[in-house]
Each structure stands twice: as structure tokens, then as C-alpha cells.
């Protein structure tokens, strides 16, 4: 590279500040440009691709050019890179031919040398490319860039060099390198924390790099524990959605969000879980003794509860899980019930006047008790005991 070239590079970088609005998108960015500049380095197209560690820029001209046309004295091509979206050039990758090969040099925006050993090559009689490692430019999450060509030989001159730019106006071409992240804002452990029905609400935020391409689309998915199939619940573009998730009695659902930016980068969220209880009015529940089933109960799961007097018994069989929990309700006094699982005593549950509808009043670890749970709940108190549902967490 000649002594004159860094000065020309700095002048070209300054031209970026005069660009006017345009747009670009695409995970692999391609931008074409018209036949609008004299000389052999009139840029026809620019393509940017990337791996996890580097970006490769290919610059194609309208006509053929020789190695002498791009020898650093007659002309060269450069890629100007803005790593933080502030319209200031942070790095400049210069491509030129010298000492028998195509070379790539990386400079800071102020002209200071970073490295002389960028991988550069001629791709065809009309194209060259250069690869810039992200480690050399601060490992950005995204970056903006423009491509310039400079030619000072005939039919151009040193006093009136031919300069071409892609894009011709702001914004620069934006290459987004990272997918959005998803932050869960609220996911109920039990669906009844969200409401009285079988559906429950989850809320999350989709966050893109502030200098990225922006949130494109998200899809909330669910699958029942034990299944390998994810089912789409809802898709959207809102950055802070609240989504209602439908479900079935007794199911535990895994939940995840697939988030995508406007350039197609994708990321799955962490997985969260929600369990929907079995309602007290489930047909599989066998109520023996003095029980009263109440409908239209305000605040109760699916609007029903069962109230049992002393010695009344509830029995049922459900698929096994990690935990067995009881949904209670507001009792008239200090109420209690004993619990047996698969024939063995497993403690007791209590509730009282301070217990609210749909409250989980206690859980038991039952993961070691088998794939099927035969459960018996017996009211042991003089005060009537309220059952609103049974939760089996899987």
C-alpha cells in the first residue's frame, strides 16, 4: 500500500458522514448498485456473510479490472465498519494488490494499523473479497458497514478520483450477528394462579441487541410433559406480550419461545412449566360420605368446590408425578384432612378462614411412589373441609 493510500482511506471514511437515508435487510446481506461511476472499480454488488467468528465481504464491479487497477496507488477497495451504530467509522478493511497477491489490511477509524494479515483474495475478474475476524473489531453483536472504491488513474485522475459508495445514503448496511433474547416476566406454577379456567396467561419480553436489526417475530410453543411434540400456541411481533395458553385438566405443560430478528437469527428461550389441576368435579373423583358439591362458587377453579364433613372420604386414581398438591378453599373453621397414597399414610392438609379460593394448601413429594397414584383424602376435623381440585406436578 502506498503512502498516499491511508490519506485516501481517511477521506473515504469521512464521506460516510454525508450519506442520506436508505435501507437493507437479510441474514446474508446483498446490495446492488448502478453503473454510475467512471473507471474499472464501479461497484455493482456487495455481499456480506458471516460465521460465528468472522464476516466475509465480497465486492463485485460492473466490468473487469486488473491487479494493477487495484494496486493501492491506482486504486483500492475498502469496507468501513461502524460497530455501535453511532455513524462513526470504527474500523476500515482495505483490499489491494501488492507483491504478487491480493492483500487485506485492517485500520482503526483514525488510521492506526490493527493488522496487515486479513484474508483477502480475487474471486473473479470482477470481484474480490476480504474476511474480517470479529476478534479484531471488538466482537460486536451487530455492525453497520459501507463499501467504497477509489480509482485515480485514467479516465479518472489524482485530482478528480473516481469514488463509488454502497450504499449511496444512510443508513449503512446492517449485519445482525446475534438472535434476540427472551426474558420470562410471569409464568404460573399452577394455572390457577392466573385464573379460574383451563387457560392461563404467560408474559415475556423479546429483546434484540440495541444496534441489531430489530425483533422480527416470536412464537410461543407448548408441549405436554411426556410428549416430544411442540405445538405452536401463538405468534406475534409485540415485544412485551401476554399470551393466553389453553390446556387440559391434569396436564403439565412445558413452555418455550422461539424469537427471531429481522435478519432471521433465531434463539429459543429457557423452558418453563405450568400445571393445570384436576377439578374437584372431575368424573374420576369418588366422594363417599357427607359431601356437598357447590357450583357457581366465586373464585373457585372452574366455579365448583366440594365441602366434606368429618369422616367424609374422597378417593381417586391419577397418573404419577413429582408432587401431589391440594387446592383448598375458605373453611368455616380450622379444617383438616388426612392423606394416603398407594395405601400408605402421607400426612395431612389443613385450611381455615384465611384460606382463599384456589389456594394450594400443601404438596407432597410422590416421585418415588410409582407411575399411578391411588389417593384417599379423609376429613378428620369437626369443621367442614373444602376441596377445589388436585394438582399432580409432572
C-alpha positions in Angstrom: 0.0 0.0 0.0 1.4 3.4 -0.9 1.9 6.3 1.5 -0.9 8.1 -0.3 -3.5 5.3 0.3 -4.1 5.9 4.1 -4.9 9.5 3.3 -7.4 8.4 0.7 -8.9 5.9 3.0 -9.4 8.5 5.7 -11.1 10.8 3.1 -13.4 8.0 2.0 -14.3 7.2 5.6 -15.3 10.9 6.1 -17.6 10.6 3.1 -19.7 8.1 5.1 -20.9 11.0 7.3 -22.6 12.6 4.3 -24.7 9.7 3.3 -28.5 10.1 3.3 -31.3 7.6 4.3 -31.9 4.1 2.7 -32.5 0.5 4.0 -31.2 -3.1 3.9 -32.1 -6.4 5.4 -31.3 -10.1 5.1 -29.2 -12.6 7.1 -26.8 -12.7 4.2 -26.8 -9.1 3.0 -26.6 -8.4 -0.7 -26.9 -4.9 -2.1 -26.6 -4.0 -5.8 -25.5 -0.6 -7.2 -26.0 1.0 -10.6 -23.4 1.7 -13.3 -22.8 5.2 -12.0 -19.0 5.8 -11.7 -16.2 6.0 -14.3 -13.2 3.7 -14.1 -12.9 0.0 -13.7 -13.9 -0.1 -10.0 -17.5 0.9 -10.4 -19.2 -1.3 -7.7 -22.1 -3.5 -9.0 -22.8 -5.5 -5.9 -21.8 -6.1 -2.3 -22.4 -9.3 -0.3 -21.7 -9.9 3.4 -21.9 -13.3 5.0 -20.7 -14.4 8.4 -19.8 -17.4 10.6 -19.6 -17.3 14.4 -16.1 -15.8 14.2 -15.8 -13.6 11.1 -17.6 -11.7 8.4 -16.7 -12.0 4.7 -17.3 -9.2 2.3 -17.4 -9.7 -1.5 -17.3 -6.7 -3.8 -18.2 -7.1 -7.4 -17.7 -4.5 -10.1 -19.6 -3.9 -13.3 -16.6 -4.6 -15.5 -13.4 -6.5 -15.3 -10.4 -4.9 -13.6 -6.7 -5.9 -13.5 -4.4 -6.3 -10.5 -2.7 -3.0 -11.4 -6.1 -1.2 -11.2 -6.2 -2.2 -7.5 -2.5 -1.8 -6.6 -3.1 0.8 -3.8 -1.7 3.6 -6.0 -4.1 3.4 -8.9 -7.0 2.2 -6.8 -8.3 0.0 -4.0 -11.5 -1.1 -2.3 -12.4 -0.7 1.4 -15.1 -1.7 3.8 -15.9 0.8 6.5 -17.3 -0.7 9.7 -19.4 1.0 12.5 -19.7 -1.3 15.4 -22.0 0.7 17.6 -24.5 2.4 15.3 -23.3 6.0 16.0 -22.4 6.8 12.4 -18.7 6.9 13.2 -16.4 4.6 11.4 -14.6 2.3 13.9 -12.6 0.1 11.5 -11.6 0.1 7.9 -10.7 -3.0 5.9 -8.7 -2.2 2.8 -8.2 -4.6 -0.2 -5.4 -4.0 -2.7 -2.9 -6.0 -4.8 0.8 -5.9 -3.8 3.9 -8.2 -4.1 2.1 -10.8 -6.2 -1.1 -11.3 -4.1 -4.3 -9.7 -3.0 -3.9 -8.3 0.5 -6.2 -7.1 3.3 -5.2 -4.5 5.9 -7.4 -3.5 8.9 -7.1 0.0 10.3 -8.9 1.8 13.0 -11.2 4.7 12.0 -8.3 7.1 12.9 -6.0 5.3 10.5 -4.0 3.3 13.1 -3.0 -0.2 12.0 -4.7 -3.2 13.5 -3.4 -6.0 11.3 -1.8 -6.4 7.9 -3.0 -10.0 7.6 -6.7 -10.1 6.7 -7.5 -12.9 4.4 -8.2 -11.3 1.0 -8.4 -12.8 -2.5 -9.6 -12.2 -6.0 -12.7 -14.2 -6.7 -13.0 -13.5 -10.4 -12.0 -10.9 -13.0 -14.8 -8.7 -11.5 -14.7 -9.5 -7.7 -12.5 -9.5 -4.6 -13.3 -10.5 -1.0 -11.9 -9.9 2.4 -12.6 -11.7 5.7 -12.6 -9.7 9.0 -12.4 -11.7 12.3 -14.7 -10.4 14.9 -11.9 -10.6 17.5 -10.2 -7.8 15.6 -13.1 -5.4 15.8 -14.3 -5.9 19.4 -16.6 -8.9 19.0 -19.7 -6.8 18.1 -23.2 -8.2 18.4 -24.0 -6.4 15.1 -22.4 -3.8 12.9 -23.1 -1.4 10.1 -20.9 -1.1 7.1 -20.4 0.6 3.7 -18.1 -0.3 0.8 -16.1 2.3 -1.1 -13.9 2.0 -4.2 -11.2 4.5 -5.1 -9.6 4.9 -8.6 -7.2 7.7 -9.5 -5.9 6.6 -13.0 -7.3 7.3 -16.4 -10.1 8.0 -17.1 -10.1 9.4 -13.6 -7.2 11.4 -12.0 -5.5 12.1 -8.7 -7.2 15.5 -8.6 -10.5 14.0 -9.6 -10.5 10.4 -8.5 -13.5 8.2 -9.2 -15.2 7.2 -5.9 -18.1 4.8 -5.6 -20.1 4.0 -2.5 -22.5 1.3 -1.5 -24.9 2.2 -0.1 -25.2 5.7 -1.5 -27.0 7.0 1.5 -27.7 6.3 5.2 -28.4 4.1 6.9 -25.4 1.9 6.3 -25.9 -1.8 5.6 -26.6 -3.5 9.0 -25.3 -7.1 9.6 -27.0 -8.5 12.7 -24.9 -11.3 14.3 -27.0 -12.4 17.3 -30.5 -13.6 17.9 -32.9 -11.8 20.3 -33.1 -13.0 23.9 -36.3 -13.9 25.7 -37.0 -12.9 29.3 -39.9 -14.5 31.1 -41.9 -11.9 33.0 -44.5 -14.2 34.6 -45.3 -17.9 34.2 -47.6 -19.5 36.8 -46.5 -22.7 38.5 -50.2 -23.7 38.6 -52.7 -22.4 36.1 -55.0 -21.4 38.9 -52.5 -18.6 39.8 -53.6 -17.0 36.6 -57.4 -17.5 36.7 -60.3 -19.9 37.3 -60.4 -21.7 33.9 -58.2 -24.1 32.0 -56.3 -21.4 30.2 -53.6 -19.4 31.8 -51.6 -16.3 31.0 -47.8 -16.1 30.5 -45.9 -12.9 29.9 -42.4 -12.4 28.4 -40.2 -9.8 26.7 -38.3 -10.3 23.4 -35.1 -8.2 23.5 -32.8 -7.5 20.5 -29.3 -6.0 20.5 -29.9 -2.2 20.6 -27.8 -2.0 17.4 -29.4 -5.1 15.8 -31.9 -5.4 13.0 -34.9 -5.4 15.5 -37.3 -8.0 16.7 -38.9 -9.8 13.8 -41.3 -12.4 15.1 -41.8 -14.7 18.1 -43.7 -18.0 18.5 -44.8 -19.3 21.9 -44.9 -23.1 22.0 -46.1 -25.7 24.5 -45.8 -29.5 24.9 -47.2 -31.8 27.5 -44.7 -33.4 29.7 -44.1 -36.8 28.3 -44.6 -35.7 24.7 -41.8 -34.9 22.2 -44.0 -32.7 20.1 -44.0 -28.9 20.4 -47.3 -27.2 19.5 -47.5 -23.5 18.4 -49.7 -21.5 20.7 -49.4 -18.0 19.2 -47.0 -15.9 17.1 -46.6 -12.2 17.1 -44.3 -9.2 16.8 -45.1 -7.3 20.1 -42.0 -7.0 22.2 -43.8 -7.5 25.6 -46.7 -9.8 25.0 -49.0 -11.5 27.4 -50.4 -14.7 25.9 -53.3 -17.0 27.0 -52.3 -20.7 26.8 -55.1 -23.2 26.5 -54.8 -26.6 28.2 -56.5 -29.7 29.7 -57.2 -30.8 33.2 -54.3 -32.6 34.9 -51.7 -31.7 32.3 -48.3 -30.2 32.9 -47.0 -28.2 30.0 -43.5 -27.1 29.1 -43.4 -23.7 27.5 -40.8 -22.0 25.3 -40.5 -19.1 22.9 -38.7 -19.1 19.6 -37.6 -15.5 18.9 -36.3 -14.2 15.6 -34.9 -10.9 14.5 -35.5 -9.2 11.2 -32.4 -10.9 9.6 -33.5 -14.4 10.6 -31.3 -15.0 13.6 -33.2 -17.3 15.9 -33.0 -18.3 19.6 -35.1 -20.5 21.9 -35.9 -19.3 25.4 -35.4 -21.3 28.5 -38.2 -23.8 29.2 -40.7 -23.1 32.0 -43.6 -25.3 33.2 -47.2 -24.9 34.3 -49.6 -27.5 35.7 -53.3 -27.4 35.3 -55.2 -29.1 38.3 -57.8 -31.7 38.2 -61.1 -30.0 39.1 -63.0 -31.3 42.2 -65.9 -32.0 39.9 -63.8 -34.4 37.8 -65.8 -37.6 37.0 -63.0 -39.8 38.2 -63.3 -38.4 41.8 -65.3 -40.7 44.1 -66.9 -38.8 47.0 -68.1 -41.1 49.9 -69.9 -39.9 52.9 -71.3 -36.4 53.7 -70.0 -34.2 50.8 -71.8 -31.2 49.3 -70.9 -30.2 45.7 -71.3 -26.4 45.2 -71.4 -24.7 41.8 -71.1 -21.1 40.9 -68.6 -20.6 43.7 -66.9 -17.2 43.3 -63.2 -17.5 42.6 -63.1 -21.3 42.6 -61.4 -23.3 39.9 -63.9 -23.9 37.2 -66.6 -22.4 39.6 -67.0 -25.5 41.8 -65.9 -26.9 45.2 -66.8 -29.9 47.3 -67.3 -29.5 51.1 -66.9 -32.6 53.3 -68.0 -33.2 56.9 -66.0 -35.2 59.4 -65.1 -38.7 58.2 -66.2 -38.0 54.6 -63.8 -39.6 52.1 -62.6 -38.6 48.6 -60.7 -41.2 46.6 -59.2 -41.1 43.1 -56.5 -42.5 40.9 -54.3 -40.4 38.7 -51.1 -40.8 36.7 -48.0 -40.3 38.9 -45.8 -37.2 39.0 -43.2 -35.5 41.2 -45.7 -33.8 43.5 -49.3 -34.1 44.7 -50.9 -30.9 45.9 -54.4 -29.9 47.0 -56.4 -26.8 46.0 -58.4 -25.7 49.0 -60.9 -23.0 49.9 -62.2 -20.9 52.7 -63.4 -23.1 55.6 -65.7 -22.2 58.4 -63.1 -23.0 61.0 -59.9 -25.0 61.4 -60.3 -27.9 59.0 -58.1 -30.8 58.3 -57.9 -34.0 56.2 -55.5 -36.9 56.2 -53.9 -38.3 53.1 -52.9 -41.8 52.0 -51.1 -42.5 48.7 -51.0 -46.1 47.4 -52.2 -47.3 50.8 -49.6 -45.5 52.9 -50.2 -42.6 55.2 -48.7 -39.4 53.7 -49.5 -36.7 56.3 -52.4 -34.2 56.4 -53.7 -31.0 54.9 -55.1 -28.1 56.9 -57.1 -25.0 55.9 -59.1 -22.3 57.7 -61.0 -19.0 57.4 -57.9 -17.3 55.9 -57.6 -19.8 53.0 -58.6 -18.2 49.7 -60.3 -19.9 46.8 -57.8 -21.9 44.6 -55.1 -21.7 47.3 -52.5 -24.6 47.1 -52.7 -25.6 50.8 -50.0 -28.2 50.7 -47.9 -30.5 48.5 -46.3 -33.9 48.9 -43.3 -35.4 47.1 -44.6 -38.5 45.4 -42.0 -39.1 42.7 -40.9 -42.4 44.1 -44.4 -43.8 44.6 -44.9 -45.2 41.1 -46.5 -44.3 37.7 -50.0 -44.4 39.2 -51.2 -42.8 42.4 -54.2 -44.1 44.3 -55.2 -41.3 46.7 -57.6 -41.1 49.6 -58.4 -37.9 51.4 -60.4 -38.3 54.7 -61.8 -35.3 56.6 -60.6 -35.5 60.2 -61.8 -32.2 61.7 -65.2 -31.1 63.1 -65.0 -28.2 60.7 -66.0 -28.9 57.2 -63.1 -29.4 54.7 -63.1 -27.6 51.3 -61.7 -29.3 48.1 -61.3 -27.2 45.0 -59.0 -29.5 43.0 -56.0 -31.8 42.9 -52.6 -30.9 41.4 -50.2 -33.5 40.0 -47.0 -31.8 39.0 -45.1 -33.8 36.4 
